[in-house]
């Protein structure tokens, strides 16, 4: 493990990449260890300069102009892979992950839940990135239903196109997870979604089953706060000790937001409340016939490129590809998914997962997507009003021939 003593002897400028809460925490640990940090690097906050946490915040080009390549980066961004790619494209910079800078046991329990969650998530993601021996997942979107209590016209998970949405039965869901955990050694965060997960009548049983899987460290429920589950469901989630909520606040549409927050507080379940101010348009299936360079850019800027999705026993690289193929709206490019339920050995599946779903510059199916840019790449003209409802399922052209190698 990297020691702070070694950092104290470093002659290069020490820069913390990421000016969020994790960056602030690492900055404080450096200060306690008498380590001088030169600046923060941040792709968004650095655009206007200024200071954060008492230090300058700059973009990477601005820091290179000032220090050249004489910089050591302490990466404080959860998505370490994207940062490492950015640093590699700019030069030969040494860097260190957060799992070299603090242990899970160092995280102060007195911090609010979401602050502890940010530090924990960054640690697991960085640890997984640095561990080349095990096959691990940082997050997994587990689709338990195609049904939703809303029908948003621009839903990025494409729920607005399902004419006859269905819930997936408990035995089939259990079989998928059992198979998944023979292939992957660990899943940091499993995200239950659809659709709206609380439309599923077996939610209590699903949570009970997942609570018993030690290889799954966290469960996150993504909800629009339209449906309030019973106390028995909240109790099961609290007993497991690993469930937290991401609650989308759609204002008047989230009719059970206030009682849901009250129940989460009552049962001691961690949560984040996310007011939704805008979306970007990314819910159509046109083939764009882009060049490889254009698809690489779309993929690089995408906020969902690492959201592996388990749907119907298949692992897809993102929710768009998963649901678009499930709807038969785009060709089922066999190079863009892995069928976990196929009659193959664990080692065969592991090799297939590494070949198809790791270190790809983009996917064949990306050419059907408008793109879903991360915050750093969203322009004002890209923003559209969120959660506009449509009265009926939207029409689309359903493909008859699905296979596309």
VOPAGU-2260 file (C-alpha; in pm, 1 decimal, decimal comma):
REM VOPAGU-2260
SITE   aa  ch    i         X         Y         Z
SITE  UNK   A    0       0,0       0,0       0,0
SITE  UNK   A    1     115,9     348,7     -79,0
SITE  UNK   A    2     210,0     531,2     241,9
SITE  UNK   A    3     160,2     898,2     301,8
SITE  UNK   A    4     528,8     908,0     397,9
SITE  UNK   A    5     613,0     821,6      36,5
SITE  UNK   A    6     386,8    1098,5     -89,8
SITE  UNK   A    7     551,4    1344,2     146,1
SITE  UNK   A    8     885,2    1271,8     -25,1
SITE  UNK   A    9     738,6    1319,1    -372,6
SITE  UNK   A   10     906,0    1598,3    -572,0
SITE  UNK   A   11     634,6    1629,6    -836,3
SITE  UNK   A   12     324,1    1841,4    -793,5
SITE  UNK   A   13      57,7    1637,6    -616,3
SITE  UNK   A   14    -286,6    1689,1    -770,3
SITE  UNK   A   15    -616,0    1536,7    -658,9
SITE  UNK   A   16    -824,4    1441,2    -963,2
SITE  UNK   A   17   -1185,6    1503,0    -865,6
SITE  UNK   A   18   -1318,4    1798,6    -668,4
SITE  UNK   A   19   -1613,4    1622,6    -507,9
SITE  UNK   A   20   -1660,0    1479,1    -161,4
SITE  UNK   A   21   -1404,5    1199,1    -210,2
SITE  UNK   A   22   -1149,0    1455,2    -328,8
SITE  UNK   A   23   -1218,3    1672,3     -25,9
SITE  UNK   A   24   -1173,4    1371,0     205,8
SITE  UNK   A   25    -838,7    1278,7      47,5
SITE  UNK   A   26    -730,1    1642,2      67,0
SITE  UNK   A   27    -798,3    1640,9     441,2
SITE  UNK   A   28    -603,8    1316,7     488,2
SITE  UNK   A   29    -311,7    1469,9     298,4
SITE  UNK   A   30    -323,1    1779,3     519,6
SITE  UNK   A   31    -316,3    1566,9     836,4
SITE  UNK   A   32     -12,3    1385,1     695,7
SITE  UNK   A   33     157,2    1721,4     616,3
SITE  UNK   A   34     147,0    1650,8     242,4
SITE  UNK   A   35     128,5    1958,7      22,1
SITE  UNK   A   36    -136,0    1930,1    -251,0
SITE  UNK   A   37     -87,1    2169,8    -542,0
SITE  UNK   A   38    -438,9    2171,1    -686,4
SITE  UNK   A   39    -754,4    1983,4    -773,4
SITE  UNK   A   40    -821,3    1866,2   -1127,4
SITE  UNK   A   41   -1184,3    1863,8   -1236,6
SITE  UNK   A   42   -1330,2    1844,2   -1587,9
SITE  UNK   A   43   -1633,7    2054,3   -1495,2
SITE  UNK   A   44   -1538,0    2284,1   -1204,3
SITE  UNK   A   45   -1197,3    2346,9   -1356,5
SITE  UNK   A   46   -1348,1    2524,6   -1657,6
SITE  UNK   A   47   -1401,8    2846,2   -1464,5
SITE  UNK   A   48   -1096,6    2819,3   -1239,3
SITE  UNK   A   49   -1120,3    2950,4    -887,0
SITE  UNK   A   50   -1077,9    2745,1    -573,1
SITE  UNK   A   51   -1236,1    2448,4    -397,2
SITE  UNK   A   52   -1154,7    2340,0     -43,6
SITE  UNK   A   53    -892,0    2613,5     -26,7
SITE  UNK   A   54    -695,6    2498,8    -333,6
SITE  UNK   A   55    -696,8    2594,8    -703,6
SITE  UNK   A   56    -922,4    2381,3    -928,2
SITE  UNK   A   57    -807,9    2345,2   -1287,8
SITE  UNK   A   58    -868,0    2134,7   -1596,9
SITE  UNK   A   59    -603,5    1883,9   -1702,6
SITE  UNK   A   60    -477,6    2101,4   -1994,3
SITE  UNK   A   61    -437,5    2399,5   -1758,0
SITE  UNK   A   62    -240,7    2190,9   -1509,9
SITE  UNK   A   63     -16,6    2055,4   -1786,8
SITE  UNK   A   64      50,4    2409,1   -1901,5
SITE  UNK   A   65     162,3    2498,6   -1549,8
SITE  UNK   A   66     346,2    2180,8   -1443,6
SITE  UNK   A   67     412,2    1992,4   -1765,2
SITE  UNK   A   68     421,7    1618,9   -1692,1
SITE  UNK   A   69     571,9    1676,5   -1349,2
SITE  UNK   A   70     247,4    1574,8   -1174,5
SITE  UNK   A   71     138,9    1284,2    -955,7
SITE  UNK   A   72    -237,8    1231,3    -952,9
SITE  UNK   A   73    -443,5    1100,5    -663,9
SITE  UNK   A   74    -761,4     980,7    -835,3
SITE  UNK   A   75   -1068,8    1072,7    -632,8
SITE  UNK   A   76   -1330,0    1000,0    -900,2
SITE  UNK   A   77   -1534,2     681,5    -870,9
SITE  UNK   A   78   -1504,9     600,6   -1242,8
SITE  UNK   A   79   -1130,2     546,1   -1232,2
SITE  UNK   A   80   -1121,9     381,1   -1574,9
SITE  UNK   A   81   -1232,0     701,3   -1750,9
SITE  UNK   A   82    -975,8     910,2   -1561,5
SITE  UNK   A   83    -691,3     668,9   -1634,4
SITE  UNK   A   84    -782,0     680,2   -2004,5
SITE  UNK   A   85    -780,4    1059,8   -1995,7
SITE  UNK   A   86    -442,4    1071,4   -1823,1
SITE  UNK   A   87    -293,9     814,2   -2062,9
SITE  UNK   A   88    -413,7    1015,3   -2363,0
SITE  UNK   A   89    -248,7    1330,2   -2223,2
SITE  UNK   A   90      86,6    1190,1   -2115,2
SITE  UNK   A   91     273,3     944,6   -1894,0
SITE  UNK   A   92     144,9    1049,1   -1551,9
SITE  UNK   A   93     187,3     843,9   -1235,9
SITE  UNK   A   94    -138,8     801,6   -1043,3
SITE  UNK   A   95    -273,0     635,5    -731,6
SITE  UNK   A   96    -619,4     494,3    -656,3
SITE  UNK   A   97    -817,3     564,1    -340,1
SITE  UNK   A   98    -768,1     205,4    -220,7
SITE  UNK   A   99    -403,4     309,2    -167,0
SITE  UNK   A  100    -509,6     617,2      27,8
SITE  UNK   A  101    -764,1     485,2     277,8
SITE  UNK   A  102    -916,4     159,1     398,0
SITE  UNK   A  103   -1285,8      85,6     438,9
SITE  UNK   A  104   -1227,6      82,3     813,7
SITE  UNK   A  105   -1098,6     442,2     791,8
SITE  UNK   A  106   -1435,2     578,6     674,4
SITE  UNK   A  107   -1584,3     775,6     966,0
SITE  UNK   A  108   -1913,5     621,1    1075,0
SITE  UNK   A  109   -2031,8     961,4    1195,6
SITE  UNK   A  110   -2056,4    1085,4     836,0
SITE  UNK   A  111   -2401,2    1107,2     672,4
SITE  UNK   A  112   -2496,7     790,8     482,9
SITE  UNK   A  113   -2444,9     926,6     130,1
SITE  UNK   A  114   -2100,2    1061,0     218,8
SITE  UNK   A  115   -1997,9     721,7     356,6
SITE  UNK   A  116   -2149,7     561,9      46,1
SITE  UNK   A  117   -1938,1     778,4    -185,8
SITE  UNK   A  118   -1618,4     682,6      -4,6
SITE  UNK   A  119   -1711,5     314,7       8,3
SITE  UNK   A  120   -1814,2     299,5    -357,6
SITE  UNK   A  121   -1494,4     469,9    -473,3
SITE  UNK   A  122   -1287,4     224,3    -267,8
SITE  UNK   A  123   -1458,4     -84,0    -413,8
SITE  UNK   A  124   -1448,1      41,9    -773,5
SITE  UNK   A  125   -1078,7     132,1    -748,9
SITE  UNK   A  126    -997,1    -197,3    -575,8
SITE  UNK   A  127   -1176,7    -389,4    -850,5
SITE  UNK   A  128    -990,7    -191,8   -1117,2
SITE  UNK   A  129    -652,8    -275,5    -964,4
SITE  UNK   A  130    -734,1    -644,1    -902,1
SITE  UNK   A  131    -655,4    -823,4   -1226,7
SITE  UNK   A  132    -694,1   -1172,4   -1081,3
SITE  UNK   A  133   -1062,9   -1176,2    -990,8
SITE  UNK   A  134   -1359,9   -1111,2   -1219,5
SITE  UNK   A  135   -1569,0    -846,7   -1046,7
SITE  UNK   A  136   -1851,0    -604,7   -1120,7
SITE  UNK   A  137   -1874,5    -252,1    -986,4
SITE  UNK   A  138   -2243,6    -214,3   -1061,6
SITE  UNK   A  139   -2507,0    -431,6   -1221,4
SITE  UNK   A  140   -2848,6    -311,9   -1334,6
SITE  UNK   A  141   -3081,3    -605,3   -1264,4
SITE  UNK   A  142   -3407,3    -569,1   -1456,1
SITE  UNK   A  143   -3679,8    -740,8   -1254,3
SITE  UNK   A  144   -3974,7    -595,9   -1447,5
SITE  UNK   A  145   -4062,6    -428,8   -1775,5
SITE  UNK   A  146   -4352,7    -252,9   -1605,1
SITE  UNK   A  147   -4348,2     105,8   -1483,2
SITE  UNK   A  148   -4594,8     322,7   -1293,6
SITE  UNK   A  149   -4508,5     612,2   -1525,4
SITE  UNK   A  150   -4472,7     631,6   -1902,1
SITE  UNK   A  151   -4211,7     897,4   -1968,1
SITE  UNK   A  152   -4179,4     986,7   -2335,1
SITE  UNK   A  153   -3798,4    1015,9   -2320,6
SITE  UNK   A  154   -3722,1     735,1   -2072,6
SITE  UNK   A  155   -3362,3     629,7   -2138,4
SITE  UNK   A  156   -3449,0     271,4   -2035,6
SITE  UNK   A  157   -3714,7     261,4   -2308,7
SITE  UNK   A  158   -4011,0     164,8   -2088,7
SITE  UNK   A  159   -4237,6     383,5   -2303,6
SITE  UNK   A  160   -4217,1     128,8   -2588,2
SITE  UNK   A  161   -4342,6    -178,8   -2399,0
SITE  UNK   A  162   -4700,8    -253,6   -2507,0
SITE  UNK   A  163   -4747,3    -557,5   -2281,7
SITE  UNK   A  164   -4481,6    -525,8   -2010,8
SITE  UNK   A  165   -4429,1    -816,9   -1774,8
SITE  UNK   A  166   -4279,0    -892,1   -1435,3
SITE  UNK   A  167   -4010,0   -1159,0   -1432,2
SITE  UNK   A  168   -4092,2   -1444,0   -1192,5
SITE  UNK   A  169   -3890,6   -1508,7    -878,3
SITE  UNK   A  170   -3755,3   -1853,6    -979,9
SITE  UNK   A  171   -3620,1   -1716,3   -1309,7
SITE  UNK   A  172   -3460,8   -1417,9   -1131,9
SITE  UNK   A  173   -3300,4   -1647,2    -873,4
SITE  UNK   A  174   -3164,0   -1871,7   -1146,8
SITE  UNK   A  175   -3005,7   -1575,5   -1323,7
SITE  UNK   A  176   -2833,8   -1451,6   -1006,5
SITE  UNK   A  177   -2713,4   -1798,8    -913,4
SITE  UNK   A  178   -2555,0   -1832,3   -1256,8
SITE  UNK   A  179   -2410,5   -1480,6   -1243,7
SITE  UNK   A  180   -2237,8   -1551,7    -912,5
SITE  UNK   A  181   -2072,5   -1865,8   -1045,5
SITE  UNK   A  182   -1905,6   -1646,4   -1307,2
SITE  UNK   A  183   -1831,1   -1326,0   -1114,4
SITE  UNK   A  184   -1640,8   -1329,7    -785,6
SITE  UNK   A  185   -1802,0   -1015,1    -647,6
SITE  UNK   A  186   -2063,2    -751,9    -730,8
SITE  UNK   A  187   -2023,7    -427,6    -539,1
SITE  UNK   A  188   -2365,9    -279,5    -613,5
SITE  UNK   A  189   -2669,0    -448,6    -762,7
SITE  UNK   A  190   -2928,6    -195,6    -876,8
SITE  UNK   A  191   -3287,4    -319,7    -889,4
SITE  UNK   A  192   -3492,8    -146,2   -1153,7
SITE  UNK   A  193   -3725,1    -176,6   -1446,4
SITE  UNK   A  194   -3945,7      13,1   -1494,2
SITE  UNK   A  195   -4043,7      77,3   -1136,3
SITE  UNK   A  196   -3926,9    -211,0    -913,1
SITE  UNK   A  197   -4211,6    -173,9    -663,9
SITE  UNK   A  198   -4468,4    -281,1    -922,8
SITE  UNK   A  199   -4324,7    -631,6    -878,7
SITE  UNK   A  200   -4548,1    -835,6    -644,5
SITE  UNK   A  201   -4254,4   -1044,0    -515,0
SITE  UNK   A  202   -4027,8    -757,0    -411,9
SITE  UNK   A  203   -4002,3    -881,6     -52,9
SITE  UNK   A  204   -3892,3   -1227,4    -168,3
SITE  UNK   A  205   -3644,7   -1083,5    -418,6
SITE  UNK   A  206   -3479,3    -869,5    -150,0
SITE  UNK   A  207   -3470,2   -1162,8      94,3
SITE  UNK   A  208   -3293,5   -1376,9    -166,6
SITE  UNK   A  209   -3040,1   -1108,5    -258,9
SITE  UNK   A  210   -2968,8   -1032,4     108,0
SITE  UNK   A  211   -2842,1   -1390,6     136,3
SITE  UNK   A  212   -2582,3   -1349,8    -140,3
SITE  UNK   A  213   -2256,4   -1254,7      33,2
SITE  UNK   A  214   -2085,8   -1176,4    -297,8
SITE  UNK   A  215   -2329,2    -884,3    -345,4
SITE  UNK   A  216   -2212,2    -602,1    -120,9
SITE  UNK   A  217   -2483,9    -341,2    -179,5
SITE  UNK   A  218   -2839,0    -332,6    -314,7
SITE  UNK   A  219   -2973,3      -8,6    -457,5
SITE  UNK   A  220   -3342,7      40,6    -527,9
SITE  UNK   A  221   -3408,3     288,6    -809,4
SITE  UNK   A  222   -3758,9     425,1    -759,9
SITE  UNK   A  223   -3976,2     709,9    -885,4
SITE  UNK   A  224   -4160,4     727,8    -548,6
SITE  UNK   A  225   -4501,9     656,3    -698,5
SITE  UNK   A  226   -4559,7     331,0    -506,2
SITE  UNK   A  227   -4517,2     298,1    -129,4
SITE  UNK   A  228   -4436,1     -60,3     -25,8
SITE  UNK   A  229   -4561,3    -209,0     300,5
SITE  UNK   A  230   -4371,2    -204,8     628,0
SITE  UNK   A  231   -4286,5    -573,9     582,4
SITE  UNK   A  232   -4086,5    -486,3     267,7
SITE  UNK   A  233   -3909,3    -196,9     440,6
SITE  UNK   A  234   -3827,0    -429,1     732,3
SITE  UNK   A  235   -3664,2    -688,3     503,9
SITE  UNK   A  236   -3457,2    -418,7     334,1
SITE  UNK   A  237   -3346,1    -280,0     671,9
SITE  UNK   A  238   -3260,1    -624,5     811,9
SITE  UNK   A  239   -3024,0    -700,5     526,7
SITE  UNK   A  240   -2817,3    -392,7     609,0
SITE  UNK   A  241   -2697,3    -343,1     253,0
SITE  UNK   A  242   -2995,2    -178,0      82,6
SITE  UNK   A  243   -3014,9     190,1      -1,2
SITE  UNK   A  244   -3247,8     395,2    -220,7
SITE  UNK   A  245   -3196,9     630,4    -511,5
SITE  UNK   A  246   -3522,6     826,6    -519,8
SITE  UNK   A  247   -3597,1    1027,5    -834,3
SITE  UNK   A  248   -3800,6    1335,0    -744,3
SITE  UNK   A  249   -4039,7    1399,5   -1032,3
SITE  UNK   A  250   -4227,7    1657,3    -825,7
SITE  UNK   A  251   -4604,2    1611,4    -856,2
SITE  UNK   A  252   -4564,3    1275,1   -1034,0
SITE  UNK   A  253   -4372,0    1131,0    -736,4
SITE  UNK   A  254   -4691,4    1120,3    -533,2
SITE  UNK   A  255   -4550,9     907,5    -249,3
SITE  UNK   A  256   -4220,8    1092,5    -211,3
SITE  UNK   A  257   -4291,0    1239,2     133,4
SITE  UNK   A  258   -4421,1     917,1     296,4
SITE  UNK   A  259   -4142,1     713,4     131,0
SITE  UNK   A  260   -3871,8     941,4     275,2
SITE  UNK   A  261   -4044,5     917,3     614,4
SITE  UNK   A  262   -4038,9     536,0     598,3
SITE  UNK   A  263   -3673,3     529,0     496,8
SITE  UNK   A  264   -3592,5     748,8     795,3
SITE  UNK   A  265   -3806,7     533,4    1025,5
SITE  UNK   A  266   -3636,6     208,9     919,5
SITE  UNK   A  267   -3287,0     359,4     905,1
SITE  UNK   A  268   -3235,4     289,7     535,0
SITE  UNK   A  269   -2992,1     517,3     353,1
SITE  UNK   A  270   -3110,9     712,6      53,9
SITE  UNK   A  271   -3043,1     992,2    -190,1
SITE  UNK   A  272   -3318,6    1219,1    -318,4
SITE  UNK   A  273   -3253,7    1338,7    -672,8
SITE  UNK   A  274   -3466,0    1623,9    -809,9
SITE  UNK   A  275   -3471,1    1575,8   -1186,4
SITE  UNK   A  276   -3428,4    1907,8   -1366,8
SITE  UNK   A  277   -3353,2    1794,9   -1721,3
SITE  UNK   A  278   -3292,9    1494,8   -1942,9
SITE  UNK   A  279   -3115,0    1455,6   -2274,4
SITE  UNK   A  280   -3284,8    1295,1   -2572,0
SITE  UNK   A  281   -3161,4     935,6   -2603,8
SITE  UNK   A  282   -3469,1     718,1   -2651,7
SITE  UNK   A  283   -3484,9     632,5   -3020,0
SITE  UNK   A  284   -3347,4     353,0   -3239,6
SITE  UNK   A  285   -3227,4     509,9   -3565,9
SITE  UNK   A  286   -2918,1     366,4   -3733,1
SITE  UNK   A  287   -2680,1     658,4   -3773,3
SITE  UNK   A  288   -2408,7     498,5   -3989,8
SITE  UNK   A  289   -2137,5     683,6   -3800,3
SITE  UNK   A  290   -1768,6     635,2   -3857,6
SITE  UNK   A  291   -1578,7     431,8   -3597,0
SITE  UNK   A  292   -1423,5     756,1   -3469,6
SITE  UNK   A  293   -1768,4     909,6   -3420,5
SITE  UNK   A  294   -1893,7     603,8   -3231,4
SITE  UNK   A  295   -1582,4     607,7   -3014,2
SITE  UNK   A  296   -1662,1     967,0   -2919,1
SITE  UNK   A  297   -2027,1     883,1   -2841,2
SITE  UNK   A  298   -1908,3     593,7   -2626,0
SITE  UNK   A  299   -1636,9     795,1   -2448,8
SITE  UNK   A  300   -1884,8    1066,6   -2351,5
SITE  UNK   A  301   -2158,2     822,1   -2245,3
SITE  UNK   A  302   -2273,8     821,2   -1882,4
SITE  UNK   A  303   -2413,6     465,8   -1912,2
SITE  UNK   A  304   -2124,0     283,7   -2078,9
SITE  UNK   A  305   -2032,0      95,1   -1759,9
SITE  UNK   A  306   -2386,9       6,3   -1654,4
SITE  UNK   A  307   -2385,8    -365,5   -1728,0
SITE  UNK   A  308   -2744,2    -484,2   -1739,6
SITE  UNK   A  309   -2885,3    -828,7   -1665,1
SITE  UNK   A  310   -3212,0    -882,3   -1850,9
SITE  UNK   A  311   -3370,2   -1216,6   -1928,7
SITE  UNK   A  312   -3051,6   -1407,8   -1847,4
SITE  UNK   A  313   -2835,5   -1202,8   -2082,2
SITE  UNK   A  314   -2565,8    -956,2   -1980,2
SITE  UNK   A  315   -2565,2    -641,0   -2191,6
SITE  UNK   A  316   -2319,2    -349,1   -2177,5
SITE  UNK   A  317   -2585,5     -86,7   -2099,5
SITE  UNK   A  318   -2960,8     -40,7   -2037,7
SITE  UNK   A  319   -3023,1     100,8   -2385,0
SITE  UNK   A  320   -2878,6    -201,6   -2564,8
SITE  UNK   A  321   -3050,5    -440,6   -2321,7
SITE  UNK   A  322   -3398,2    -297,2   -2366,5
SITE  UNK   A  323   -3361,4    -215,1   -2736,8
SITE  UNK   A  324   -3270,1    -577,7   -2808,3
SITE  UNK   A  325   -3539,1    -705,2   -2570,9
SITE  UNK   A  326   -3794,2    -495,2   -2762,1
SITE  UNK   A  327   -3656,2    -630,2   -3091,9
SITE  UNK   A  328   -3600,7    -269,6   -3195,9
SITE  UNK   A  329   -3234,8    -320,0   -3296,7
SITE  UNK   A  330   -3050,6    -625,1   -3430,0
SITE  UNK   A  331   -2926,4    -867,2   -3163,6
SITE  UNK   A  332   -2556,1    -820,5   -3232,6
SITE  UNK   A  333   -2403,3   -1129,4   -3074,7
SITE  UNK   A  334   -2078,4    -945,8   -3007,2
SITE  UNK   A  335   -2266,2    -704,0   -2777,4
SITE  UNK   A  336   -2406,6    -941,9   -2515,5
SITE  UNK   A  337   -2335,3   -1264,1   -2329,0
SITE  UNK   A  338   -2604,3   -1523,8   -2265,5
SITE  UNK   A  339   -2535,1   -1639,2   -1909,4
SITE  UNK   A  340   -2785,7   -1921,4   -1939,5
SITE  UNK   A  341   -2610,9   -2077,5   -2239,8
SITE  UNK   A  342   -2480,2   -2433,0   -2205,9
SITE  UNK   A  343   -2121,5   -2328,7   -2146,0
SITE  UNK   A  344   -1866,9   -2381,6   -1870,2
SITE  UNK   A  345   -1786,9   -2108,0   -1621,9
SITE  UNK   A  346   -1445,7   -2057,8   -1778,7
SITE  UNK   A  347   -1597,9   -2032,4   -2127,4
SITE  UNK   A  348   -1837,9   -1764,9   -2001,5
SITE  UNK   A  349   -1557,1   -1575,8   -1827,5
SITE  UNK   A  350   -1354,3   -1567,5   -2146,0
SITE  UNK   A  351   -1658,8   -1452,3   -2342,5
SITE  UNK   A  352   -1733,5   -1176,4   -2087,4
SITE  UNK   A  353   -1377,3   -1049,0   -2099,3
SITE  UNK   A  354   -1377,7   -1049,6   -2478,7
SITE  UNK   A  355   -1718,7    -888,6   -2531,3
SITE  UNK   A  356   -1780,7    -661,0   -2233,8
SITE  UNK   A  357   -1438,5    -532,6   -2125,7
SITE  UNK   A  358   -1213,7    -269,3   -2282,8
SITE  UNK   A  359   -1426,9    -214,0   -2590,2
SITE  UNK   A  360   -1384,5     124,8   -2766,4
SITE  UNK   A  361   -1756,8     111,5   -2850,6
SITE  UNK   A  362   -2027,7    -144,4   -2931,4
SITE  UNK   A  363   -2187,6    -223,9   -3265,1
SITE  UNK   A  364   -2521,1    -122,6   -3112,8
SITE  UNK   A  365   -2389,1     223,5   -3022,2
SITE  UNK   A  366   -2462,4     324,1   -3380,5
SITE  UNK   A  367   -2835,2     299,9   -3303,8
SITE  UNK   A  368   -2812,8     527,4   -2998,6
SITE  UNK   A  369   -2830,2     905,3   -2999,0
SITE  UNK   A  370   -2581,9     910,2   -2712,5
SITE  UNK   A  371   -2631,2     966,9   -2342,7
SITE  UNK   A  372   -2365,4    1222,8   -2246,9
SITE  UNK   A  373   -2222,5    1246,3   -1897,4
SITE  UNK   A  374   -2265,7    1577,9   -1715,1
SITE  UNK   A  375   -1926,3    1706,6   -1828,4
SITE  UNK   A  376   -2033,3    1674,8   -2193,4
SITE  UNK   A  377   -2393,4    1802,5   -2174,5
SITE  UNK   A  378   -2452,8    2130,0   -2358,2
SITE  UNK   A  379   -2741,7    2360,7   -2280,0
SITE  UNK   A  380   -2897,7    2289,6   -2617,7
SITE  UNK   A  381   -2895,0    1914,1   -2536,8
SITE  UNK   A  382   -3128,0    1955,1   -2238,0
SITE  UNK   A  383   -3496,5    1867,5   -2263,3
SITE  UNK   A  384   -3777,7    1874,6   -2006,3
SITE  UNK   A  385   -3786,4    1550,4   -1802,5
SITE  UNK   A  386   -4070,9    1305,7   -1729,5
SITE  UNK   A  387   -4318,5    1425,7   -1992,0
SITE  UNK   A  388   -4585,7    1155,9   -1998,8
SITE  UNK   A  389   -4734,0     977,9   -2300,0
SITE  UNK   A  390   -5084,6     830,3   -2290,5
SITE  UNK   A  391   -4998,6     504,3   -2466,5
SITE  UNK   A  392   -4696,8     295,1   -2557,5
SITE  UNK   A  393   -4498,3     459,4   -2837,0
SITE  UNK   A  394   -4495,3     282,9   -3174,8
SITE  UNK   A  395   -4173,9     151,6   -3328,8
SITE  UNK   A  396   -4068,7     -89,0   -3601,6
SITE  UNK   A  397   -4024,9    -436,8   -3455,2
SITE  UNK   A  398   -3755,0    -639,6   -3630,9
SITE  UNK   A  399   -3838,5    -986,9   -3756,7
SITE  UNK   A  400   -3479,0   -1103,6   -3804,7
SITE  UNK   A  401   -3283,5   -1056,4   -3484,4
SITE  UNK   A  402   -2945,2   -1217,5   -3533,9
SITE  UNK   A  403   -2659,6    -990,4   -3636,3
SITE  UNK   A  404   -2311,5   -1120,3   -3571,5
